[in-house]
Amino acid sequence: MNYSKAALAAIFAIPMYALAISKPYDAVAGAMMRDGTPCFYSLVPLSAEPPGYLRGMGISLRLFNESPRAPGYLWDTWFKTWTRKLPTSPATCVPYGIASPDKTPRPPQALRHDEPLSFSFGGEWGRQNVRFCIRKDDQGHDYLTKVVRHNGVAACTAEPLKNDQP
């Protein structure tokens, strides 16, 4: 009887443990407008030498349109090795649309205003993500705003994007 209780507890403990550690990304990335285009950087320290379990994965950069009317990747590129400065600040951010000599399955597409976007980079830097929209202010200048989700549908807000960890 104790054996079956222990087995049952183990069966239920495994999925609960997996749910407790599972998340879509490791950290929130930063985003800003630079020269009329979004530019991305890490809000957490990055090591020039990746941890052993991530070594050799390369660096992927992707932008996904979360709009229900036009979902899909707008940009997808992968670098076997990163030769630029690490994107650890606004000064060293990675601009939207850079191409890789290694693999760019989806060249950058034109970005539209007021569409929820999700940027992610991964690989040797772990997984980082930021959701944002590009909007125009009263003077006609582009700025980045937060995205909210209602019933699984992403929507733009007017609230400026804050580059900080939640």
trRosetta pair geometry for C-beta under 8 A, 3 or more apart (Angstrom, degrees):
i j d omega theta_ij theta_ji phi_ij phi_ji
1 4 6.1 -54 -152 34 32 105
1 5 6.7 30 151 -16 63 105
2 5 5.6 -55 -149 37 36 112
2 6 6.2 36 153 -20 68 106
3 6 5.8 -57 -149 37 30 110
3 7 6.3 29 154 -19 65 107
4 7 5.5 -50 -142 37 34 113
4 8 6.2 36 156 -19 65 106
5 8 5.8 -54 -147 38 29 111
5 9 6.3 32 153 -20 64 106
6 9 5.7 -52 -147 36 31 112
6 10 6.4 32 153 -20 64 105
7 10 5.7 -54 -149 35 31 112
7 11 6.5 34 152 -22 64 103
8 11 5.7 -50 -148 31 33 113
8 12 6.6 20 157 -8 64 107
9 12 6.1 -64 -150 44 30 103
9 13 5.9 33 154 -27 67 113
10 13 5.5 -54 -138 34 30 114
10 14 6.7 37 163 -28 63 99
11 14 6.6 -51 -158 20 25 109
12 15 6.8 -61 -160 40 38 100
12 16 6.4 32 152 -16 70 115
13 16 5.7 -65 -148 43 33 111
13 17 6.0 35 157 -24 70 108
14 17 5.9 -56 -147 34 27 110
14 18 6.5 26 156 -17 63 107
15 18 5.5 -54 -146 37 35 112
15 19 6.3 35 156 -19 67 104
16 19 5.8 -55 -149 37 31 110
16 20 6.4 34 152 -25 64 107
17 20 5.6 -55 -149 31 31 114
17 21 6.8 5 162 0 65 107
18 21 6.6 -72 -150 45 28 92
18 22 5.8 28 159 -30 67 119
19 22 5.8 -58 -132 31 29 113
23 26 7.6 125 85 -83 115 36
24 127 7.4 -131 141 137 52 139
24 129 6.7 -12 117 1 104 158
25 28 7.6 103 103 -79 129 43
25 120 6.6 -138 -96 -129 133 110
25 122 7.9 -118 -126 -84 92 107
25 127 4.2 -133 -136 125 69 102
25 128 5.9 104 179 -120 124 16
25 129 4.0 -155 -40 1 167 112
26 44 8.0 -89 121 37 101 156
26 126 4.2 -50 37 159 155 125
26 127 4.8 121 0 57 90 74
26 128 6.4 -52 61 -71 86 61
27 42 7.2 48 101 -157 138 87
27 43 6.3 -159 159 62 116 93
27 44 4.6 -86 -142 -4 164 133
27 126 6.8 66 10 103 104 132
27 127 7.7 151 27 90 66 54
27 128 4.8 -25 74 -109 87 91
27 165 6.8 -57 -157 -111 86 109
28 43 5.8 -3 87 34 77 141
28 128 6.8 58 154 -161 7 85
28 129 6.7 -55 -122 74 50 60
28 130 5.8 83 -174 -88 77 82
28 164 7.6 30 85 106 137 31
28 165 5.4 161 35 -116 114 57
28 166 6.2 109 -33 -10 145 87
29 40 5.5 13 154 -169 132 104
29 41 6.8 156 -173 78 88 31
29 42 6.1 -60 -125 -104 78 43
29 43 6.4 170 -141 -5 24 93
29 119 6.4 -91 72 99 141 107
29 120 7.5 168 -4 -121 138 38
29 121 6.6 96 -86 23 149 99
29 128 4.1 101 -59 146 97 113
29 129 6.1 -179 5 71 102 6
29 130 4.2 -103 66 -23 86 110
30 40 6.8 148 82 -157 57 53
30 41 4.7 -21 64 67 109 84
30 42 7.0 19 14 97 95 7
30 43 4.9 122 -40 -62 97 93
30 90 7.1 -88 127 -71 137 75
30 93 7.5 -100 95 -104 102 113
30 130 6.8 131 -84 -67 5 156
30 163 3.8 46 -133 -153 99 122
31 38 5.5 -14 -169 -164 108 108
31 39 7.1 147 -155 72 58 42
31 40 5.3 -18 -99 -100 76 73
31 41 7.9 171 -78 24 34 67
31 119 6.3 128 -85 33 129 145
31 130 4.9 -173 -21 108 116 149
31 132 5.3 -118 78 -18 152 156
31 144 5.6 -172 112 -158 109 170
31 161 6.2 -25 70 130 101 157
31 163 6.9 -171 35 -94 48 106
32 38 7.3 140 75 -150 28 60
32 39 5.5 -30 68 61 79 93
32 41 7.9 -4 11 13 103 107
32 90 5.5 14 21 -126 154 108
32 93 6.6 -125 44 -70 103 169
32 144 6.7 -127 -121 9 29 136
32 163 7.0 -32 -56 -54 95 141
33 36 6.9 9 -177 -112 103 13
33 37 7.1 145 -151 70 68 20
33 38 6.3 -50 -97 -92 56 47
33 39 7.2 104 -151 11 12 90
33 134 7.7 103 -87 -126 115 99
33 142 5.4 156 -121 104 155 104
33 143 6.4 -105 -8 -114 137 38
33 144 6.2 180 -38 -27 91 97
34 37 6.6 -37 69 65 65 70
34 38 7.9 54 24 -175 76 14
34 39 4.1 7 19 -12 121 141
34 90 7.7 158 -67 -175 125 89
34 93 6.5 154 -7 71 147 133
34 95 6.4 -105 74 -99 115 99
35 95 7.5 -20 55 -119 114 136
36 142 6.7 93 -139 31 58 141
37 95 5.5 58 100 -166 125 102
37 96 4.8 -136 169 45 108 107
37 97 6.8 -63 -170 11 148 120
37 111 7.7 129 -134 19 76 140
38 63 7.9 126 71 -108 139 141
38 95 7.5 137 93 -155 47 56
38 96 4.6 67 64 -35 85 125
38 111 7.4 135 -1 -92 110 173
38 117 7.8 -149 -25 98 166 151
38 119 7.1 -153 135 -58 142 146
38 132 7.2 147 -120 82 138 140
38 134 7.0 -112 -53 -75 107 114
38 144 6.7 89 -109 -83 101 126
39 90 7.4 84 101 -152 122 67
39 93 3.7 85 150 121 105 134
39 94 6.6 163 -164 73 70 32
39 95 4.8 -33 -104 -96 88 60
39 96 7.0 -104 -76 -13 43 74
40 61 7.6 158 61 -144 143 111
40 87 6.5 40 106 159 67 152
40 93 5.7 143 60 -165 24 97
40 94 5.1 -31 63 59 86 89
40 95 8.0 160 15 -92 73 14
40 96 7.5 92 -14 -63 102 69
40 119 5.5 -146 -92 146 144 151
40 121 6.8 151 126 -23 139 124
40 130 7.0 -177 -130 34 106 129
41 87 4.2 -140 -119 161 70 93
41 88 6.2 16 -176 114 108 0
41 89 5.9 -87 175 59 157 9
41 90 6.2 -130 10 -76 151 34
41 92 6.4 105 -116 80 123 74
41 93 4.2 -85 -46 -101 105 78
41 94 6.9 149 -75 7 59 75
42 45 7.5 80 122 -147 128 2
42 46 5.1 110 44 -40 165 114
42 86 7.5 -33 20 159 128 96
42 87 5.8 118 -4 99 83 80
42 88 5.4 -29 58 -109 102 55
42 125 6.6 -129 -82 -174 136 131
42 128 6.0 -127 -115 -77 81 173
43 128 7.7 159 25 -151 82 131
43 163 6.3 -172 -90 169 120 86
43 164 6.8 149 -155 -132 146 24
43 165 5.8 175 122 -55 136 84
44 128 7.5 -160 29 -98 107 126
44 165 7.4 65 -62 -73 95 127
45 88 6.9 22 -131 -137 46 124
46 86 4.7 -165 86 -179 130 134
46 87 7.5 57 5 60 155 57
46 88 5.5 -137 24 -81 105 104
46 125 5.5 -25 -127 -129 117 102
47 50 6.4 145 83 -92 102 33
47 51 7.5 88 56 -41 141 67
48 86 6.4 -116 -86 -45 72 132
50 54 4.4 -104 165 90 125 107
50 55 5.0 168 82 -79 108 63
50 57 7.6 -123 142 31 167 101
50 124 3.8 -96 -77 -165 151 98
50 125 7.3 -94 -104 -63 110 39
51 54 5.1 70 62 20 82 102
51 55 7.1 -127 96 -33 37 85
52 55 5.5 -36 -144 1 33 121
54 57 5.3 -64 -173 9 66 130
54 123 6.8 116 -174 155 103 48
54 124 4.8 133 141 -125 111 49
54 125 7.8 -177 163 -1 151 18
54 126 6.9 -69 -95 -66 156 54
55 124 6.7 57 -101 -117 33 105
56 124 7.9 133 31 -79 25 108
57 122 7.9 -72 138 135 131 80
57 123 4.1 -177 117 -158 107 80
57 124 5.3 172 58 -53 98 69
58 78 5.5 52 131 177 137 95
58 79 5.6 178 -172 88 96 49
58 80 4.9 -63 -105 -123 116 29
58 81 7.1 -79 -117 -53 73 34
58 102 7.2 -145 -142 115 140 163
58 123 5.0 -79 88 -154 52 150
58 124 6.7 -170 81 -16 8 105
59 78 7.0 163 83 -155 46 55
59 79 4.5 -5 56 55 97 102
59 82 5.0 51 -8 -62 146 112
59 121 6.5 0 -175 -174 91 106
59 122 7.6 160 -152 82 51 35
59 123 4.7 -150 -101 61 34 140
59 124 5.9 -59 -71 33 79 98
59 125 6.4 48 -119 -3 99 108
60 76 7.5 -13 -170 -164 99 77
60 77 7.3 163 -153 88 56 44
60 78 4.8 -19 -101 -102 75 86
60 79 7.9 -166 -75 22 32 66
60 120 7.7 6 106 111 99 90
60 121 6.4 172 86 -150 57 55
60 122 5.1 -10 54 58 103 83
60 123 5.2 132 3 -33 80 114
61 75 7.2 -31 121 127 90 107
61 76 7.6 168 89 -145 56 34
61 77 5.2 -8 59 61 97 91
61 78 7.6 -176 21 -80 67 40
61 79 7.8 37 -5 -6 104 100
61 94 6.4 -121 -114 134 146 146
61 98 7.4 32 73 59 160 95
61 119 7.8 -14 -168 -168 77 93
61 120 7.8 174 -148 91 38 50
61 121 5.0 -9 -100 -102 67 95
62 73 6.2 -62 -164 -135 103 111
62 75 6.5 172 -148 94 41 69
62 76 4.8 15 -112 -107 91 75
62 77 7.7 -179 -75 25 57 55
62 106 7.9 59 -130 56 85 126
62 119 7.1 163 88 -152 52 50
62 120 5.2 -7 60 58 97 88
62 121 7.5 165 20 -83 68 47
63 73 7.0 110 78 -160 52 66
63 74 4.7 -49 99 63 103 101
63 75 4.4 36 33 44 103 102
63 76 7.9 -135 31 -60 58 57
63 96 6.4 24 -44 -135 153 104
63 108 7.7 40 38 -124 130 83
63 117 5.9 -7 -173 -174 98 114
63 118 7.2 155 -156 79 51 45
63 119 5.1 -18 -102 -99 79 75
64 71 7.5 10 173 -167 92 77
64 72 7.1 -137 -151 128 74 18
64 73 5.5 -45 -102 -98 71 57
64 74 6.9 167 -109 8 17 84
64 117 6.9 148 77 -161 47 61
64 118 4.6 -19 61 62 100 97
64 119 7.9 -177 20 -77 70 29
64 120 7.5 13 0 5 109 104
65 70 5.6 -30 126 107 144 88
65 71 5.8 -167 95 -132 84 35
65 72 5.8 4 47 53 103 56
65 73 7.6 178 11 -102 79 7
65 74 5.4 89 -34 -40 99 112
65 115 5.8 -15 -149 150 102 127
65 116 7.5 110 -168 82 55 58
65 117 6.0 -35 -104 -104 52 73
66 71 6.4 14 -141 -116 25 93
66 115 7.8 155 54 162 63 78
66 116 4.2 -54 67 104 109 107
66 117 6.6 -176 9 -96 90 17
66 118 5.4 76 -41 -17 117 108
66 131 7.1 -5 -1 -138 150 112
66 147 7.2 73 59 -165 144 152
66 154 3.9 24 125 40 132 150
67 70 5.0 16 83 49 120 77
67 71 6.2 -159 69 -68 55 61
67 115 4.5 -51 -50 -153 131 97
67 116 5.9 150 -64 40 65 79
67 154 7.3 -89 -77 77 37 104
68 71 6.7 -4 -121 -40 24 106
68 153 5.8 -20 -49 -139 125 108
70 115 7.1 -36 61 -141 114 140
73 76 5.0 2 177 -38 143 115
73 106 4.9 80 120 90 123 177
74 106 7.3 134 118 144 15 126
74 108 6.7 26 144 -152 82 57
74 109 4.3 -108 -157 44 79 109
74 111 6.8 77 170 -88 155 76
74 117 7.3 -44 19 -131 141 111
75 96 6.5 161 8 -169 168 83
75 97 6.1 -105 -118 -89 146 51
75 106 5.8 180 -143 108 20 100
75 107 7.1 -38 -121 151 73 23
75 108 4.3 7 -96 -101 117 67
75 109 6.6 -142 -53 13 75 73
76 104 7.1 141 93 -163 60 54
76 105 5.0 -32 97 65 119 93
76 106 3.8 63 28 36 98 108
77 98 6.8 -136 69 92 165 67
77 99 6.0 -156 -118 -137 143 40
77 100 4.5 149 176 -5 106 107
77 103 7.0 155 -159 97 54 61
77 104 4.3 -11 -111 -111 89 82
77 105 7.7 -173 -90 24 39 63
77 106 7.7 -113 -49 60 62 67
78 100 5.8 -116 73 49 36 166
78 102 5.9 -89 101 97 77 115
78 103 4.4 -6 57 71 104 108
78 104 7.5 -167 23 -77 64 44
78 105 7.8 33 0 -4 106 95
78 123 7.7 126 -143 -60 90 146
79 82 5.5 88 110 -81 141 64
79 83 8.0 -135 -176 3 134 78
79 100 4.6 -145 -78 -125 70 127
79 102 5.6 128 -132 24 35 132
80 100 8.0 135 -3 176 67 126
80 102 4.5 169 -17 -109 93 152
80 103 8.0 96 -45 3 83 98
82 86 7.3 72 128 -95 140 65
82 124 7.3 -137 -3 60 120 134
84 87 7.7 32 106 -49 119 83
84 92 7.7 154 145 -171 104 96
84 94 7.6 127 84 -98 151 90
85 88 8.0 -93 147 16 94 91
85 92 4.5 -97 106 -141 119 126
86 92 6.5 45 87 136 44 146
87 92 5.1 -163 -117 118 45 89
87 93 5.4 66 -151 -127 108 33
87 94 4.7 -61 -76 -24 150 92
88 92 5.9 20 37 63 64 132
89 92 5.4 70 52 24 78 92
89 93 7.4 -96 99 -47 41 75
90 93 5.5 -15 -149 -32 38 118
94 98 6.3 -95 -175 15 88 135
94 121 7.4 89 48 -74 152 149
95 98 5.8 106 70 -40 81 100
96 108 6.3 113 151 -129 85 136
96 111 7.1 9 145 -40 160 139
96 119 7.9 -99 -96 -105 95 129
97 107 7.8 37 -148 178 80 67
97 108 3.4 -26 -114 -41 89 162
99 104 4.9 -36 -148 -66 84 157
99 107 6.9 -9 -98 -122 110 85
100 103 5.9 -9 89 50 126 44
100 104 5.4 160 41 -57 82 91
104 107 5.8 59 143 -81 121 65
106 109 7.7 -40 166 -26 99 100
111 115 7.8 -154 -172 54 72 118
111 117 7.3 -10 -141 -75 111 150
111 134 6.0 72 143 13 123 149
112 115 5.0 62 80 -4 98 129
112 134 7.7 167 107 60 30 114
113 133 7.6 65 -172 168 53 93
113 134 5.3 -98 -114 99 60 89
113 135 6.0 97 -164 -111 100 38
113 136 6.2 -16 -134 -21 149 92
113 142 7.6 -130 -100 -118 105 96
114 133 6.0 31 -123 -178 28 127
114 134 7.6 -77 -25 75 37 60
114 135 6.1 72 -71 -99 72 81
114 156 5.2 -125 -149 26 59 160
115 133 6.4 162 65 -133 31 92
115 134 7.7 -1 43 36 74 84
115 156 7.2 -1 -8 -45 4 123
116 131 6.4 1 -173 -175 96 105
116 132 7.8 160 -150 88 57 21
116 133 5.6 -50 -94 -75 48 98
116 147 4.5 95 -137 -128 108 128
116 154 3.7 -157 113 132 166 119
116 155 6.3 -79 -49 -81 130 7
116 156 5.7 -155 -68 -57 77 73
117 131 6.9 163 86 -154 47 58
117 132 5.8 -26 65 69 95 67
117 133 6.5 140 12 -95 87 44
117 134 7.4 26 4 -13 134 88
117 147 7.7 -157 43 -60 46 141
118 129 6.4 -5 -175 -168 94 107
118 130 7.5 173 -151 88 53 37
118 131 4.9 -22 -99 -100 77 79
118 147 7.8 -77 -74 36 79 165
118 154 7.7 -112 -47 -103 108 167
119 129 6.8 161 87 -152 53 54
119 130 5.3 -6 57 58 99 84
119 131 7.9 -179 20 -84 67 31
119 132 7.3 -7 2 23 106 105
120 127 6.7 -11 -168 -167 112 82
120 128 6.7 162 -151 86 62 48
120 129 4.5 -16 -99 -99 89 84
121 125 6.1 11 122 65 107 135
121 127 7.9 176 91 -145 43 41
121 128 5.5 -4 57 58 82 97
122 125 6.8 -141 -143 64 22 85
122 126 6.9 -78 -137 120 67 30
122 127 4.5 5 -109 -105 108 68
122 128 7.1 -179 -76 23 62 61
125 128 6.5 -47 124 -2 113 115
130 161 7.6 69 175 -164 119 135
131 146 7.5 53 97 -165 91 55
131 147 3.9 -85 139 41 115 133
131 154 6.8 -128 -165 -142 136 132
132 144 4.6 -12 -175 -170 134 108
132 145 6.5 135 -163 65 75 41
132 146 7.0 -57 -116 -107 61 24
132 147 6.2 -125 -84 -24 14 103
132 161 5.1 -10 -118 -80 113 146
133 144 7.0 144 70 -156 42 58
133 145 4.7 -24 59 59 97 97
133 146 7.7 -7 17 77 94 20
133 147 6.0 127 -30 -76 93 87
133 156 3.5 36 -51 -117 170 112
133 157 7.4 155 25 33 130 50
134 142 5.5 -11 -172 -161 101 111
134 143 7.6 152 -152 75 56 27
134 144 6.3 -36 -97 -98 57 63
134 145 7.9 170 -91 15 10 84
135 142 7.2 142 76 -149 32 59
135 143 6.0 -31 67 65 81 77
135 144 7.7 126 21 -120 80 16
135 145 5.1 26 3 -12 126 125
135 156 6.6 141 -63 173 115 137
135 158 6.8 -145 136 -122 173 59
136 140 5.6 -16 -172 -143 119 37
136 141 6.8 139 -152 66 68 27
136 142 6.1 -44 -94 -89 63 51
136 143 7.7 115 -124 18 18 78
137 140 7.2 -53 67 16 65 16
137 141 5.1 -8 36 58 107 83
137 142 8.0 -165 -2 -86 82 4
137 143 5.6 50 -41 1 106 124
143 160 6.1 -51 154 -116 127 95
143 161 8.0 -173 156 17 83 90
144 160 6.9 73 82 -158 61 67
144 161 4.1 -33 117 12 102 131
145 156 5.8 73 84 -170 127 91
145 157 5.3 -154 159 74 119 68
145 158 6.1 -81 -130 -149 145 14
145 159 5.8 111 -158 69 93 47
145 160 6.0 -77 -106 -107 62 27
145 161 5.8 177 -145 -39 8 81
146 157 4.8 -8 73 45 88 124
146 159 4.8 -13 22 82 115 104
146 160 7.5 54 -19 103 85 19
146 161 5.5 148 -63 -95 61 64
146 162 7.7 -3 -67 12 111 76
147 154 5.2 -2 178 -167 122 104
147 155 6.9 148 -159 71 72 33
147 156 6.3 -45 -106 -99 70 45
147 157 7.0 -173 -100 2 19 90
148 154 7.5 151 82 -150 33 55
148 155 5.7 -26 66 63 81 88
148 157 5.6 73 -10 -48 106 115
149 152 6.3 0 179 -123 112 13
149 153 6.6 151 -155 68 69 33
149 154 5.4 -34 -95 -91 80 58
149 155 7.4 148 -99 15 30 77
150 153 5.7 -29 68 59 72 89
150 155 6.4 0 12 5 105 126
